[in-house]
Amino acid sequence: MNMVRLNITLPEDLVRQLDKLVGLRKKSRFITETLRQRIERIQNEELQKLLEEGYKATNEESLAITKEFNSIDLEGWDEY
């Protein structure tokens, strides 16, 4: 995998916490893993929204079709 060096600016207290948590030599790996997880979460949330929108549209379409054929479906049935 090709790597790219970045120069980023972080709050000092966050860097201190990062140093305590992962040590001085493992920051890049931790940041990479954290970014991957966050990006995956955002992508999953976007996919979930699309699926919900699709479900709602399909549901509304199904209800409209059901209403349209409701009288035909009951045709020929004896009244109870």
NORJOHU-V88301 format. One record per pair of residues at least 12 apart in sequence whose ideal C-beta (glycine too) atoms are under 6 Angstrom apart, sorted by sequence separation. I is the first residue (numbers start at 1). J is the second residue. D is the distance in Angstrom with one decimal. If there is no record, write none. Layout:
[[I;J;D] [I;J;D]]
//
This chain:
none
//
